[in-house]
Amino acid sequence: MQLERLSFASIAKYDIIFLGQVIAISDGDIKSRASFRVTEVYKGKSYPQIELEYDGATDCSMNFVPGETWIIYGKWSEYGIPRADMCGHSRVKMK
């Protein structure tokens, strides 16, 4: 998968950028969580499996489905847990 063409300034805003498959989700409101199996890390460091905090209730909410592959652009919300939203650059990988 080729990364979206972003400026260095845009990439610098993110702490972690990775490609991963959704394993499970726990829907909530603004603090929903999804577990990912990380297949490739483009920026930052990650374990082979990581939890992601995401927005599940506003205009920037994300709709994860187990089995989908996503490119995630995240910022650390707490130790070891990044946060991402659709108003950023994160997107589902098209087949």
Buried (B, 14 or more C-beta within 10 A) or exposed (E): EEEEEBEEEEBEEBBBBBBBBBBEBEEEEBEBBBBBEBEEBBBEEBEEEBBBBBBBEEEBBBEBEEEBBBBBBBBBBEEEEBBBBBEBBBEBEEE
